[in-house]
Amino acid sequence: MELLRLGAVGEERPYVRAADGTVHDLTPLTADIDGSFLAADGIARTRAALDAGELPAAEVEGLRIGAPIARPGAVVCIGMNYAAHAAEGGAEPPKQPIVFFKHPNTVVGPDDEVLVPRGSVKTDWEVELAVVIGKEARYVETDEEALACVAGYTIANDVSERTFQIEVSGGQWSKGKCCETFNPLGPALVPADEVDPTNLNLRSWVNGEPRQDSNTRDMIFPVAALIRDLSQYMVLSPGDIVNTGTPEGVALSGRFPYLAPGDTMELEIEGLGRQKQSLGKA
């Protein structure tokens, strides 16, 4: 089962794709897929309504794919969560999770245009497993409790401007992370009970050429540990997004050129789908 938001920007409607590939209108249950819907056991209610035949089939061909979560309250990000990625940036693997934030308005659809910021010369790509929170996480004590707070998973492209992030930020990573369109998300929200977040292949391509190829088993801090740790310092609310870090193979490594207008990025995570963005000018 996959939860989707389809339609023009600002006019997205909620849908669900069943296991047989048919797409159904979700508006009999909710006006949108957001934190309130997830907190109200929305995924279980969606599954029950599908099984009962209560959701009408929908014709969605040609509709734009929006981000699968509306209006996330927070986009919490983890830096250098793969040892090889830390090494390619010249850093030691962290002893504890590195946390930074993206403005929620960076979230766009998985195939929307990404804008290279004014003055940018080091715009970079990052394929990441994104966690969508479905239940408040506050002072979580065990991995089991942490995973119970997860509604599902999707793909994020943690687009970054390295000059803004590293060279002129004074150590404030978010300056290189919060440019408009810098967090393509989707295509779908896949329920947590259908995903093993500890063993997913992640890949990315630029202009058709392979860049990243790794697996979430190489994470330094897996999903459960991240949610548990974050909950000691902040309250994660339903609808919040946690970007869990990217593997090696980005332009920051020096092995590949940075992005420019006209380039295309493609990202894929096993079982979660695929994104494709073209780059334009801000």
TISE-203759 format. One record per residue (C-alpha): residue number from 1; x, y, z. Coordinates in steps of 0.05 Angstrom, whole numbers, plus 32768, in hexadecimal, padded with zeros to 4 digits. Example, Ala and Ser with C-alpha at 12.3 -4.5 7.8 and 13.67 -1.06 7.14 Angstrom:
[site 1 [80F6 7FA6 809C]]
[site 2 [8111 7FEB 808F]]
END
This chain:
[site 1 [8000 8000 8000]]
[site 2 [8018 8046 7FEF]]
[site 3 [7FFC 8089 8004]]
[site 4 [8000 80C0 7FCF]]
[site 5 [7FF0 8109 7FC7]]
[site 6 [7FE1 811A 7F7E]]
[site 7 [7FCF 815B 7F5B]]
[site 8 [7FEA 81A0 7F4B]]
[site 9 [8013 81C5 7F7E]]
[site 10 [7FE5 81DB 7FB6]]
[site 11 [7FAC 81B0 7F9B]]
[site 12 [7FC4 816B 7FAD]]
[site 13 [7F90 8136 7FC1]]
[site 14 [7F9C 80F6 7FE9]]
[site 15 [7F9C 80B2 7FC8]]
[site 16 [7FB2 806B 7FD9]]
[site 17 [7FD0 8037 7FAA]]
[site 18 [7FBB 7FF1 7FBD]]
[site 19 [7FE7 7FB3 7FB8]]
[site 20 [7FC8 7FA2 7F74]]
[site 21 [7FDD 7FE6 7F58]]
[site 22 [7F98 8006 7F57]]
[site 23 [7F94 804D 7F71]]
[site 24 [7F5B 8063 7F9E]]
[site 25 [7F40 80A6 7FB5]]
[site 26 [7F50 80B1 7FFF]]
[site 27 [7F23 80ED 8009]]
[site 28 [7EEB 80C3 8029]]
[site 29 [7F1C 80BC 8064]]
[site 30 [7F44 80FD 8063]]
[site 31 [7F4C 813F 803F]]
[site 32 [7F98 8136 803E]]
[site 33 [7FD1 810A 8055]]
[site 34 [7FEE 8132 808F]]
[site 35 [8002 812B 80D7]]
[site 36 [7FBB 812C 80F1]]
[site 37 [7FA7 80F3 80C3]]
[site 38 [7FE3 80C9 80D7]]
[site 39 [7FD8 80D7 8121]]
[site 40 [7F90 80BF 811B]]
[site 41 [7FA6 807A 8105]]
[site 42 [7F9E 808E 80BC]]
[site 43 [7FC7 8057 809E]]
[site 44 [7FA1 801F 80C1]]
[site 45 [7F5F 8040 80AF]]
[site 46 [7F75 8045 8067]]
[site 47 [7F87 7FFC 8065]]
[site 48 [7F44 7FE9 8084]]
[site 49 [7F1D 8014 8053]]
[site 50 [7F42 7FF6 8018]]
[site 51 [7F34 7FB0 8030]]
[site 52 [7EEB 7FC2 8039]]
[site 53 [7EE6 7FDF 7FF3]]
[site 54 [7ED1 8023 800E]]
[site 55 [7F02 804D 7FE5]]
[site 56 [7EEE 805C 7F9D]]
[site 57 [7F1F 804D 7F65]]
[site 58 [7F3F 808B 7F47]]
[site 59 [7F5C 809D 7F03]]
[site 60 [7F9E 80C1 7F11]]
[site 61 [7FC5 80BC 7ED1]]
[site 62 [7FE9 80FD 7EC1]]
[site 63 [7FE2 811B 7F06]]
[site 64 [801F 813A 7F27]]
[site 65 [803B 8114 7F62]]
[site 66 [8040 8140 7FA0]]
[site 67 [8067 8134 7FE0]]
[site 68 [8043 80FB 8005]]
[site 69 [803C 8124 8045]]
[site 70 [801A 8168 8048]]
[site 71 [8036 819F 8072]]
[site 72 [806B 817B 809C]]
[site 73 [8078 81A0 80DC]]
[site 74 [80C2 8191 80DB]]
[site 75 [80F7 8173 80AD]]
[site 76 [812D 8158 80DB]]
[site 77 [816C 8140 80B8]]
[site 78 [81A7 8114 80CB]]
[site 79 [81EC 8122 80B1]]
[site 80 [8224 80F1 80A1]]
[site 81 [81FC 80B3 80B5]]
[site 82 [8223 8086 8085]]
[site 83 [826D 807C 8095]]
[site 84 [8283 807E 804C]]
[site 85 [825E 80C0 8041]]
[site 86 [8280 80DE 807E]]
[site 87 [82C3 80C7 8063]]
[site 88 [82B8 80E4 801E]]
[site 89 [82AC 8127 803F]]
[site 90 [82EC 8121 8067]]
[site 91 [82CA 8114 80AA]]
[site 92 [82CC 80DD 80DE]]
[site 93 [828C 80B5 80E9]]
[site 94 [8263 80DA 811F]]
[site 95 [825E 80BE 8165]]
[site 96 [8216 80D7 816A]]
[site 97 [81E3 80EE 8137]]
[site 98 [81F1 8131 8115]]
[site 99 [81AF 8157 8112]]
[site 100 [819B 8192 80E7]]
[site 101 [8159 81AC 80CB]]
[site 102 [813B 81BE 8089]]
[site 103 [8102 81F0 8083]]
[site 104 [80C1 81CA 8076]]
[site 105 [80B5 81F4 8038]]
[site 106 [80F0 81D2 8016]]
[site 107 [80C3 8195 800D]]
[site 108 [80AA 818D 7FC5]]
[site 109 [8091 8153 7F9B]]
[site 110 [80C0 811B 7F86]]
[site 111 [80C2 8131 7F3D]]
[site 112 [80BD 817D 7F46]]
[site 113 [80F2 81AB 7F2B]]
[site 114 [812C 81BA 7F5B]]
[site 115 [8147 8201 7F58]]
[site 116 [8191 820F 7F5B]]
[site 117 [8198 824A 7F8C]]
[site 118 [81B2 828D 7F76]]
[site 119 [81FE 828E 7F7D]]
[site 120 [8203 8243 7F84]]
[site 121 [823E 821D 7F69]]
[site 122 [823A 81DF 7F94]]
[site 123 [81F3 81C3 7F92]]
[site 124 [81F4 8179 7FA4]]
[site 125 [81C5 813D 7FA7]]
[site 126 [81B7 810D 7FE1]]
[site 127 [818A 80D0 7FDE]]
[site 128 [816D 80C2 8023]]
[site 129 [813B 8095 8046]]
[site 130 [8106 80C4 8063]]
[site 131 [80E0 80B0 80A2]]
[site 132 [8099 80CB 80AB]]
[site 133 [8083 80D0 80F3]]
[site 134 [803D 80B6 8104]]
[site 135 [803C 80B9 814F]]
[site 136 [805C 80EB 817F]]
[site 137 [80A3 80D7 8192]]
[site 138 [80B6 80F5 81D6]]
[site 139 [80EC 80D7 8203]]
[site 140 [80E8 8094 81DF]]
[site 141 [8110 805F 8205]]
[site 142 [8113 8021 81D7]]
[site 143 [811B 8012 818E]]
[site 144 [80D7 7FF1 818E]]
[site 145 [80B6 8030 81A8]]
[site 146 [80DC 8059 8175]]
[site 147 [80C5 8030 813A]]
[site 148 [807E 8032 8153]]
[site 149 [8080 807D 8148]]
[site 150 [808E 8075 80FE]]
[site 151 [8054 8079 80CE]]
[site 152 [807B 8067 8090]]
[site 153 [80B5 8075 8062]]
[site 154 [80C2 809B 8021]]
[site 155 [80FD 80B7 7FF9]]
[site 156 [811D 80FB 8005]]
[site 157 [8150 8120 7FDB]]
[site 158 [8176 8149 800E]]
[site 159 [818E 817B 7FDA]]
[site 160 [81C8 81A5 7FF6]]
[site 161 [81F1 81E2 7FE3]]
[site 162 [8236 81D2 7FFE]]
[site 163 [8252 8219 7FFC]]
[site 164 [8217 8232 8025]]
[site 165 [821B 81F5 8052]]
[site 166 [8265 81F2 8061]]
[site 167 [828D 822C 8047]]
[site 168 [8265 826A 805A]]
[site 169 [8234 8251 808F]]
[site 170 [8260 8254 80CD]]
[site 171 [824D 820B 80DA]]
[site 172 [8203 8215 80D0]]
[site 173 [81F2 81DD 80A0]]
[site 174 [81AA 81F2 8097]]
[site 175 [81C0 822E 806D]]
[site 176 [81D4 81FE 8037]]
[site 177 [8196 81D2 8040]]
[site 178 [815B 8201 8041]]
[site 179 [8159 821E 7FFB]]
[site 180 [8116 8219 7FD8]]
[site 181 [8105 81D4 7FB9]]
[site 182 [813F 81B4 7FDF]]
[site 183 [8118 8178 7FFA]]
[site 184 [80F3 8150 7FC4]]
[site 185 [80CA 811C 7FE9]]
[site 186 [80A5 80DE 7FD0]]
[site 187 [8088 80C1 7FA5]]
[site 188 [8060 809C 7FDA]]
[site 189 [805A 8090 8024]]
[site 190 [8063 8045 8030]]
[site 191 [8049 802C 8073]]
[site 192 [807E 8019 80A6]]
[site 193 [8065 7FD2 80AE]]
[site 194 [8074 7FC6 8064]]
[site 195 [80BD 7FDE 8066]]
[site 196 [80FD 7FC4 8086]]
[site 197 [8124 8005 808E]]
[site 198 [8164 7FE0 80A1]]
[site 199 [816D 7FC0 805C]]
[site 200 [815A 7FED 8022]]
[site 201 [8184 7FFB 7FE4]]
[site 202 [818D 8046 7FD4]]
[site 203 [81A5 8060 7F91]]
[site 204 [81AC 80A2 7F6D]]
[site 205 [81BE 80B9 7F27]]
[site 206 [81D0 80FD 7F08]]
[site 207 [81C2 8105 7EBD]]
[site 208 [81BB 80BA 7EB9]]
[site 209 [81FF 80AC 7ED8]]
[site 210 [8201 8084 7F19]]
[site 211 [8216 80A8 7F58]]
[site 212 [81FF 8087 7F99]]
[site 213 [81F5 803C 7FA4]]
[site 214 [81EF 8025 7FEC]]
[site 215 [81C1 8004 801F]]
[site 216 [81A2 801D 8060]]
[site 217 [81C5 7FE5 8085]]
[site 218 [8203 8012 8080]]
[site 219 [81E3 8048 80AB]]
[site 220 [820B 8059 80E9]]
[site 221 [81CB 8068 810F]]
[site 222 [818F 8040 80F6]]
[site 223 [8148 805C 80F6]]
[site 224 [8135 8043 813B]]
[site 225 [8173 8060 815B]]
[site 226 [8168 80A3 8138]]
[site 227 [8120 80AA 814F]]
[site 228 [8133 8095 8196]]
[site 229 [816D 80C7 8198]]
[site 230 [8146 8101 8179]]
[site 231 [810D 80F7 81AA]]
[site 232 [813B 8107 81E4]]
[site 233 [8146 814E 81C9]]
[site 234 [8105 815F 81A4]]
[site 235 [80BE 8147 819D]]
[site 236 [80B1 8128 8159]]
[site 237 [8069 8132 8144]]
[site 238 [803E 810C 8112]]
[site 239 [804D 8124 80CC]]
[site 240 [8095 8137 80DB]]
[site 241 [80CB 811E 80AC]]
[site 242 [810E 8102 80BF]]
[site 243 [8142 80FE 8087]]
[site 244 [8171 80C7 809E]]
[site 245 [81B2 80D9 8079]]
[site 246 [81D1 80C9 8036]]
[site 247 [8206 8096 8020]]
[site 248 [8245 80A5 7FFA]]
[site 249 [8245 80BC 7FB1]]
[site 250 [8235 8106 7FB4]]
[site 251 [8259 8140 7F92]]
[site 252 [8278 8156 7FD5]]
[site 253 [82A6 811A 7FCD]]
[site 254 [82CB 813C 7F94]]
[site 255 [82BE 8101 7F67]]
[site 256 [8284 8121 7F41]]
[site 257 [8271 8166 7F28]]
[site 258 [823D 818F 7F4E]]
[site 259 [81F8 819A 7F30]]
[site 260 [81E5 81D0 7EFF]]
[site 261 [81A4 81E7 7EDF]]
[site 262 [8190 81B5 7EAA]]
[site 263 [81A9 8179 7ED0]]
[site 264 [817B 8141 7EE7]]
[site 265 [817D 8119 7F28]]
[site 266 [815D 80D5 7F32]]
[site 267 [8157 80B1 7F75]]
[site 268 [813D 806D 7F88]]
[site 269 [8133 8045 7FC8]]
[site 270 [8120 7FFC 7FC5]]
[site 271 [80D5 7FF4 7FD0]]
[site 272 [80C8 803E 7FD6]]
[site 273 [80C9 8055 7F8E]]
[site 274 [80F1 8086 7F65]]
[site 275 [80F9 80D2 7F5D]]
[site 276 [8111 80FC 7F23]]
[site 277 [811F 8147 7F24]]
[site 278 [8138 8178 7EF1]]
[site 279 [8160 81B4 7F09]]
[site 280 [814E 81FC 7EF9]]
[site 281 [8164 8241 7F10]]
[site 282 [8149 8264 7F4D]]
END
